[in-house]
Amino acid sequence: MSRIIRRTLFASAVASLAAMTLAGCSLAATNAAESDSGSSDSPVYFGVSAAQTGQYAQYGEQFKQAFDLAVDQVNANGGINGHPVALKYEDSQSDPKQSVTVAQKFVGDPDVILVFGDYSSAASIPASPIYTAGKLLQYGFNNSNADFTDKGSQYQWSSSTTTADEYVWEADYIKEQGVDSIGLTYLNTSDWGIPAYQAFKAEADKIGLKITDAEAVDPTSDDYRPSLTKATAGSPEAFAHLGYGPDSAKLVTQLRSIGYKGTFYGGQDEQSFDETPDAEGSIIPAQFIASNPDADVQKFVKAFQAKYPDDKDVTNFEAGAYDALNIAVAAAKAGGITREGILKGFSEIKDVPSVVYGKVTFDTQTRRILNPQFTPAILKDGAWVTYNG
């Protein structure tokens, strides 16, 4: 082979290699651009860290139903600037150890731009440093423990009212009803039950609502009667339990079984409590009531019942998750469909329509909603209605 031919072949090879390199660079640039802005029809992924199994699985199912309904509606209306919304679910069991593992998985998934969850603050807070390090927004829409945001970073946001908000309001409301003394039980959990009791007690002391006795109880217990006997020994005018729906259902039944007849302040709008006969007449601070005649609330309730005809009971848990999905979509539309963009969007959105609050705007310092409101609700015939008593 002549030198001329060899030179020609060599030059051709170099040119080909250069062309391939340029093409590779061009492809990398294209991929990077698509990663930043998304191809025209690529999905926008949100992660969901929630209990699919374990003791809190019922809440995970309620969240999923509401998320899926909201996704259907968002996508039917064009998604996020033409991009469909899709969800990636991981089962945390609402357990702190599992939620950390889930956080690591989501942080390592570049498609996920935001994560919803977890159900409990106890599961969310241990995972927060993982999300912060991964610069992935953790939207703990159900997390009432103030530490979730107060001790978190710019990557922790919540549309839930805080424990203090709720139980300061409840102590004030009970006093306003002419009650001067109250017996009390609260969950012996450091993430929620104890802060709830501390907030309630501080306000009760301030306004002159006497707590005749307060007993810490285990949320997994099946026998609360020893604690209830102590808590009612001072013949309080009313009784309050600071807890969740399932433990409240057991507790109120046992409270009535020992003969206490005063008003019960406690429980949650969830199936196990709502279907407990002895829970009738219970009063709670509510933010969402399915019987609210507001047009947007009724539109949501009817859409939910149409999609899930076997689940007629629409509660604050479904409403909160439905709102959260729509708030996240509004933030992505405002700031962009990247991790950085949606974080920016949360700081910018204002007056986002909400079936729980009417409209939502965040305080960018606390990363909680501005001006949360409560309405007293009473359980009548297994359904919560506004109470004007």
PyMOL commands that set and color helices and strands:
alter all, ss='L'
color gray80, all
select helices_A, chain A and resi 3-37+57-76+96-107+121-133+147-150+163-176+193-207+225-231+245-257+271-274+277-279+295-307+316-335+339-348
alter helices_A, ss='H'
color red, helices_A
select strands_A, chain A and resi 44-50+85-91+112-116+137-139+156-157+181-187+210-217+238-242+263-265+283-286+352-354+358-360+362-363+368-369+375-380+383-386
alter strands_A, ss='S'
color yellow, strands_A
deselect
rebuild
show_as cartoon
